[in-house]
Amino acid sequence: MSQKYRVVFIGLQSTTSAEEVVTTLSSKLNIPAQKVEAFLAKKPLFAPAEQSKSLKQVKLLERMGVKAKLVAVEQAPHSSSQNQKDERVFEALDYITSSLIRIEERLEELEQRLTDEPEEHKNDSKSDSWQEDELFEELDLDMEPVKKIPTRTLQYTLAVVLILLLTVLALAIIYPQWFNL
């Protein structure tokens, strides 16, 4: 992780007054005047950011008559563990998403295969219809119909698995202590 910096108020330039700074900052940054007054009372105005962004903020404040400096913000170990938890959640979401994509592709494959098979049988039956009547009656064979794969059942099963995975993910987000590895 890169170092974060916070912009800290030092003072006002000799050419500006506190009232001018409050009005110009609140109008330029579209923030309430109370927040600017809090900044002048040494409270943070901006969230910790990268060094380049913080330097731009300092330059902006200097143009408006405010002296400010950068202070490095130490990352708390709690926030890094929170970041690790967030990363694990995103990895889990990525895994679930890729699994869903693979399942969807497999379903399309199965559906395509199921729709192709009956068409082949129809074409065969039309071209060989003259043979069916004579040959099969003479041979006395029992023809069993082709068993169809229950696509609705498969879809419902996959939907239940999906709902179960999403429930586990929701529980992992809400109660991460249950899923500590």
Phi, psi and chi 1 to 4 in degrees:
 res  aa     phi    psi   chi1   chi2   chi3   chi4
   1 MET       -  145.9  -87.2 -165.3  -74.5      -
   2 SER   -87.3  160.3   62.2      -      -      -
   3 GLN   -72.3  139.4 -178.9   70.9   29.9      -
   4 LYS  -105.9  149.1  -59.9  -78.3 -175.6  172.5
   5 TYR  -128.4  150.2  -66.6   89.0      -      -
   6 ARG  -119.9  141.6 -177.0  176.0  -66.7  -80.9
   7 VAL   -86.0  126.0  177.3      -      -      -
   8 VAL  -118.0  137.5  178.4      -      -      -
   9 PHE   -74.0  132.9  173.4   74.3      -      -
  10 ILE  -106.8  -50.0  -62.4  174.3      -      -
  11 GLY  -179.6 -175.7      -      -      -      -
  12 LEU  -105.4  148.9  -64.8  174.6      -      -
  13 GLN   -70.0  155.6  -66.3  177.1   -4.2      -
  14 SER   -65.8  -19.9   60.1      -      -      -
  15 THR   -88.2   -7.1   58.6      -      -      -
  16 THR  -121.2  156.2   58.8      -      -      -
  17 SER  -110.9  166.4   67.8      -      -      -
  18 ALA   -63.8  -38.1      -      -      -      -
  19 GLU   -65.3  -40.7  -66.5   82.4   22.5      -
  20 GLU   -63.4  -43.5  -69.0  174.1   -9.3      -
  21 VAL   -63.4  -42.7  169.3      -      -      -
  22 VAL   -62.0  -45.4  168.8      -      -      -
  23 THR   -69.1  -42.7   55.3      -      -      -
  24 THR   -69.7  -42.5   56.0      -      -      -
  25 LEU   -66.0  -43.1  -84.6  177.5      -      -
  26 SER   -65.6  -34.9   62.8      -      -      -
  27 SER   -77.4  -41.5   66.0      -      -      -
  28 LYS   -69.1  -40.4  -68.7  -85.5 -174.1 -178.3
  29 LEU   -94.7   -2.2  -59.9  177.0      -      -
  30 ASN    54.4   50.5  -66.5  -32.9      -      -
  31 ILE  -127.0  160.1   56.9  174.2      -      -
  32 PRO   -67.2  152.1   -2.2    4.4      -      -
  33 ALA   -63.8  -30.6      -      -      -      -
  34 GLN   -62.6  -36.5  -66.5   82.7    9.4      -
  35 LYS   -67.5  -38.9 -169.9  161.2 -176.3  157.3
  36 VAL   -66.8  -42.0  176.7      -      -      -
  37 GLU   -62.5  -37.7  -69.8  169.4   -3.2      -
  38 ALA   -65.4  -36.3      -      -      -      -
  39 PHE   -64.1  -41.7  175.0   67.2      -      -
  40 LEU   -66.2  -19.4  -63.2  178.3      -      -
  41 ALA   -95.8   25.6      -      -      -      -
  42 LYS    72.4   21.0  -51.0  -81.7 -175.4 -177.1
  43 LYS   -92.2  153.7  -57.2  -81.2 -171.1 -137.8
  44 PRO   -70.6  140.4   20.5  -27.9      -      -
  45 LEU  -100.7  -38.8 -179.3   62.9      -      -
  46 PHE  -112.9  154.9  -55.7  107.9      -      -
  47 ALA   -74.2  154.6      -      -      -      -
  48 PRO   -56.8  139.2  -21.9   30.4      -      -
  49 ALA  -143.7  177.2      -      -      -      -
  50 GLU   -62.8  161.0  -57.9  -67.4  -35.9      -
  51 GLN   -61.9  -42.5 -174.5  176.0   11.6      -
  52 SER   -64.0  -41.8   61.5      -      -      -
  53 LYS   -67.7  -40.0 -175.9  174.7 -179.8 -179.6
  54 SER   -65.4  -37.6  -63.7      -      -      -
  55 LEU   -63.9  -38.4  -73.9  172.4      -      -
  56 LYS   -63.2  -38.8  -71.4  177.8 -175.4  176.1
  57 GLN   -64.6  -40.8  -67.4  168.7  -12.2      -
  58 VAL   -63.1  -43.8  168.6      -      -      -
  59 LYS   -63.6  -39.2  -72.1  178.8 -176.4  177.9
  60 LEU   -62.3  -43.9  172.4   75.7      -      -
  61 LEU   -66.1  -36.5  -68.9  172.1      -      -
  62 GLU   -63.8  -39.3  -76.1  178.2    2.8      -
  63 ARG   -64.3  -23.9  -80.8 -172.6  -96.6  142.8
  64 MET   -97.4    6.2  -65.2 -177.3 -170.4      -
  65 GLY    93.7   20.2      -      -      -      -
  66 VAL  -116.5  131.8  176.3      -      -      -
  67 LYS   -90.7  128.2  -64.8  178.3 -172.7  175.3
  68 ALA  -142.8  161.4      -      -      -      -
  69 LYS  -139.1  166.8   68.0  176.3 -178.6  175.9
  70 LEU   -96.0  140.0  -67.2 -177.1      -      -
  71 VAL  -128.8  129.6  175.3      -      -      -
  72 ALA   -68.9  136.8      -      -      -      -
  73 VAL  -104.2  126.5  176.3      -      -      -
  74 GLU   -80.4  135.2  -66.1 -177.8   20.5      -
  75 GLN   -77.8  123.8  -64.2  -71.5  -29.9      -
  76 ALA   -72.0  145.1      -      -      -      -
  77 PRO   -61.8  -28.4    4.5   -7.3      -      -
  78 HIS   -63.5  -40.9  172.9   67.4      -      -
  79 SER   -68.9  -33.4   65.7      -      -      -
  80 SER   -69.4  -37.1   66.1      -      -      -
  81 SER   -67.9  -34.7   66.2      -      -      -
  82 GLN   -65.4  -39.6 -177.7   64.4   32.4      -
  83 ASN   -63.9  -39.4  -72.4  -18.6      -      -
  84 GLN   -63.9  -40.2  -70.5  173.7  -11.2      -
  85 LYS   -64.0  -42.6  -71.8  178.7 -175.2  177.6
  86 ASP   -62.2  -41.4  -70.2  -15.8      -      -
  87 GLU   -63.2  -40.5  -74.2  178.3   22.6      -
  88 ARG   -65.0  -38.5  -73.7 -164.3  -25.6 -131.4
  89 VAL   -64.1  -43.4  168.3      -      -      -
  90 PHE   -65.9  -37.1  -74.5  126.4      -      -
  91 GLU   -64.7  -40.1  -73.3  172.9    3.1      -
  92 ALA   -64.6  -42.6      -      -      -      -
  93 LEU   -62.5  -40.3  -77.3  171.5      -      -
  94 ASP   -63.4  -44.0 -174.5   41.0      -      -
  95 TYR   -62.8  -44.2  178.4   75.9      -      -
  96 ILE   -64.4  -41.7  -70.4  172.1      -      -
  97 THR   -62.8  -45.3  -55.5      -      -      -
  98 SER   -66.6  -34.8   60.4      -      -      -
  99 SER   -64.7  -42.0  -63.3      -      -      -
 100 LEU   -63.1  -38.5  -71.9  173.9      -      -
 101 ILE   -64.8  -43.2  -69.3  170.6      -      -
 102 ARG   -64.1  -40.5  -74.7 -166.6  -54.3  -91.2
 103 ILE   -63.3  -43.4  -70.6  170.8      -      -
 104 GLU   -62.8  -42.2 -175.8  178.5  -12.9      -
 105 GLU   -63.0  -40.5  -71.1  172.2   -7.1      -
 106 ARG   -65.1  -40.9 -176.8   71.3  176.5  146.6
 107 LEU   -62.2  -43.0  -84.5  174.3      -      -
 108 GLU   -63.8  -38.2  -71.8  174.7   -0.2      -
 109 GLU   -62.5  -47.3 -143.9  174.8   89.5      -
 110 LEU   -64.6  -41.4  -72.3  171.9      -      -
 111 GLU   -63.8  -40.8 -169.1  174.4  -37.6      -
 112 GLN   -63.6  -42.7 -177.5   66.5   33.5      -
 113 ARG   -64.3  -39.6 -141.8 -177.2  -73.3  161.6
 114 LEU   -68.3  -37.4  -72.1  174.3      -      -
 115 THR   -75.4  -27.3   55.7      -      -      -
 116 ASP   -74.4  -37.5  -72.7  -14.1      -      -
 117 GLU   -62.2  -48.3  -75.0  179.4    8.1      -
 118 PRO   -62.4  -34.1  -24.6   31.9      -      -
 119 GLU   -65.6  -39.5  -70.8  176.3    8.6      -
 120 GLU   -64.1  -41.4  -69.7  173.8    3.4      -
 121 HIS   -66.3  -36.1  -69.8  -61.8      -      -
 122 LYS   -65.5  -44.2  -72.3  178.0 -174.2  175.4
 123 ASN   -63.4  -41.8  -69.0  -20.8      -      -
 124 ASP   -64.1  -40.5  -69.9  -15.7      -      -
 125 SER   -69.4  -32.9   64.3      -      -      -
 126 LYS   -70.4  -42.4  -72.0  179.3 -176.6  176.4
 127 SER   -75.4  -29.0   63.8      -      -      -
 128 ASP  -105.9   17.3  -62.7  -25.1      -      -
 129 SER   -64.1  -31.7   63.2      -      -      -
 130 TRP   -68.3  -26.8   61.9  -87.5      -      -
 131 GLN   -81.8  -33.9  -67.1  177.0  -11.2      -
 132 GLU   -58.7  -47.0  -78.1 -178.4   23.7      -
 133 ASP   -61.4  -48.0  -63.2  -24.2      -      -
 134 GLU   -80.7  -50.0  -61.5  169.4    5.2      -
 135 LEU   -71.5  -44.8  -66.0  177.6      -      -
 136 PHE   -73.8  -27.8  -70.0  120.3      -      -
 137 GLU   -69.8  -38.0  -73.2  176.7    5.8      -
 138 GLU   -70.5  -38.8  -68.2  174.7    8.6      -
 139 LEU   -82.3  -17.5  -65.4  176.1      -      -
 140 ASP    58.8   48.7 -156.0   28.7      -      -
 141 LEU   -93.0  146.8  -64.6  175.6      -      -
 142 ASP   -94.1  120.0  -67.2  -12.6      -      -
 143 MET  -100.8  123.2  -70.9 -167.9   57.8      -
 144 GLU   -93.3  138.0  -64.7  179.1   -0.3      -
 145 PRO   -67.2  148.9   19.8  -26.6      -      -
 146 VAL   -68.8  129.9  177.1      -      -      -
 147 LYS   -76.4  133.3  -68.0 -176.3  179.9  178.2
 148 LYS   -92.1  144.1  -69.7 -174.7  178.2 -179.2
 149 ILE   -77.0  129.9  -61.6  173.9      -      -
 150 PRO   -71.1   94.3   22.8  -29.1      -      -
 151 THR   -68.4  -36.5   56.9      -      -      -
 152 ARG   -63.0  -42.3  -70.8  -76.6 -179.2 -151.3
 153 THR   -63.2  -41.9  -51.3      -      -      -
 154 LEU   -63.5  -42.1 -178.1   63.0      -      -
 155 GLN   -65.1  -42.8  -71.4  174.2  -12.4      -
 156 TYR   -64.5  -39.5  -69.2  134.8      -      -
 157 THR   -63.5  -44.8  -56.0      -      -      -
 158 LEU   -65.0  -36.4  -70.2  174.1      -      -
 159 ALA   -64.1  -41.3      -      -      -      -
 160 VAL   -64.9  -41.4  167.5      -      -      -
 161 VAL   -63.0  -42.0  168.9      -      -      -
 162 LEU   -61.6  -46.5  172.9   65.6      -      -
 163 ILE   -62.6  -39.8  -69.8  170.1      -      -
 164 LEU   -63.5  -43.8 -179.4   67.0      -      -
 165 LEU   -63.8  -41.9  -74.9  173.5      -      -
 166 LEU   -65.9  -35.4  -70.7  174.2      -      -
 167 THR   -65.6  -43.5  -56.0      -      -      -
 168 VAL   -63.3  -40.5  169.3      -      -      -
 169 LEU   -62.9  -44.4  176.7   63.8      -      -
 170 ALA   -61.5  -42.3      -      -      -      -
 171 LEU   -64.8  -36.6  -73.4  173.6      -      -
 172 ALA   -66.8  -33.3      -      -      -      -
 173 ILE   -75.4  -42.8  -68.3  171.3      -      -
 174 ILE   -74.3  -43.8  -65.0  170.9      -      -
 175 TYR  -122.7   74.9  -57.5  106.8      -      -
 176 PRO   -65.9  -23.5   20.8  -28.3      -      -
 177 GLN   -67.2  -20.9   64.8  -87.0   14.1      -
 178 TRP   -71.9  -25.8  -71.3   -0.8      -      -
 179 PHE  -112.8   21.0  -63.9   93.7      -      -
 180 ASN   -64.9  133.3  -75.7  -17.9      -      -
 181 LEU   -98.7      -  -61.3  175.5      -      -
